[in-house]
Amino acid sequence: MILSRVSIECKELAPTIMLKEETIHSNIARVRQRISEHCKHIGRDPDEITVVAVGKGMPAALVQEAISNGITDIAENYIREAGEKLPVLSGSFRKHMIGHLQTNKARKAVQWFDIVQSIDTVDLASLVSREALSAGKRMDVLIQVNISREPQKRGFLPEFAAQAALEIQKLPGVSLKGLMTIPRFHEDPEAVRPYFKDLRRLFMKLKTQETLRNSMEVLSMGMSDDFLIAIEEGSTMVRIGRAIYGNRPQSCQT
Ligand SMILES: *Cc1c(COP(=O)(O)O)cnc(C)c1O
C-alpha cells in the first residue's frame, strides 16, 4: 500500500549540544549570503525570497536558536512533533505545516499553524476551511503539486491544479496563496531544474487567469541541496532544513 511510505512522525529528535547553536548562527548567515549573492548575479531582489527553516527532527531549543538568529518562518512536518515544540517557542514567527496532513489532525493544524503548504486534496482544503471558520480564523494555504508525477507522492498532478485552485479559492475559511512542490530526488541538483521550470510555468499559467491572479503570490520550491536553482527558476519561498540545522536523525529523513 502506497500510504505506508508516508512517515507520520520522527522517532527521535537530534541531540541539542552547545556547538550546534553556534553552527545554526553561521549556517543561517551562510544561507542568507548565498541567496543574496545569487540574487545579485541573476538580477532578483533577495527580499522577494522567504527562507522557511524546516525543523523536523530538531529539538525546540534549536528551532528557538534559529528564531533568535532572525528566522521569521519555521516549518514542521508532523503534528505530534509540532504539538511538543511549538508551544515552547517564543518570539514572532510564522508557522508552516509542510508534511502530509491527515484529516483527523486538521483541527490541530488550524490551531497551531498559520499556513498549510501541503494541501493535497480539495476535501482536505474543505476540512481546513471548516475548522478555520469554527476557530474564527482564516487559514493561508498552498496547493501541493506532484510536479514529477511520482506515483507514491502526494499532491495534485499538474493538470488538476487549476481546477483545484478554483475550488479551493471559493472556500470561505482559507486563503489560497500559491503552489508548493517537493520534486523527485536526484543526486545532482541540476537534474531537478526541469521540475522547477514546470512548476513555475504552471504558476504563471494560473496567475494569468483573472480569477486566480490574487491567489498566486507564493511559489514554494527549493530545499537545502537545490534552493539556488529553485530561486533561479522563480521560487519565492525556500524550505531549508539541513543547511540550517545540520543532518537529521535517521528516522526523519523525509
Ligand atoms: C524536510 C523537508 C524540507 C527540508 O529539506 P532539507 O533537504 O533538509 O532542506 C523541505 N520541504 C519539505 C516538505 C520537507 O519535508
The ligand as an SDF file (V2000), in Angstrom:
LIG
                    3D

 15 15  0  0  0  0  0  0  0  0999 V2000
   12.3480   18.0080    5.1170 C   0  0  0  0  0  0  0  0  0  0  0  0
   11.6800   18.9070    4.1740 C   0  0  0  0  0  0  0  0  0  0  0  0
   12.3390   20.0400    3.6780 C   0  0  0  0  0  0  0  0  0  0  0  0
   13.7670   20.4030    4.0110 C   0  0  0  0  0  0  0  0  0  0  0  0
   14.6490   19.5030    3.4450 O   0  0  0  0  0  0  0  0  0  0  0  0
   16.2540   19.7610    3.5260 P   0  0  0  0  0  0  0  0  0  0  0  0
   16.7620   18.9210    2.4290 O   0  0  0  0  0  0  0  0  0  0  0  0
   16.6740   19.3290    4.8760 O   0  0  0  0  0  0  0  0  0  0  0  0
   16.4630   21.1920    3.3020 O   0  0  0  0  0  0  0  0  0  0  0  0
   11.6210   20.8720    2.8320 C   0  0  0  0  0  0  0  0  0  0  0  0
   10.3480   20.6180    2.4800 N   0  0  0  0  0  0  0  0  0  0  0  0
    9.7020   19.5320    2.9380 C   0  0  0  0  0  0  0  0  0  0  0  0
    8.2920   19.3150    2.5430 C   0  0  0  0  0  0  0  0  0  0  0  0
   10.3460   18.6400    3.7930 C   0  0  0  0  0  0  0  0  0  0  0  0
    9.6820   17.5570    4.2270 O   0  0  0  0  0  0  0  0  0  0  0  0
  1  2  1  0
  2  3  1  0
  2 14  2  0
  3  4  1  0
  3 10  2  0
  4  5  1  0
  5  6  1  0
  6  7  2  0
  6  8  1  0
  6  9  1  0
 10 11  1  0
 11 12  2  0
 12 13  1  0
 12 14  1  0
 14 15  1  0
M  END
$$$$
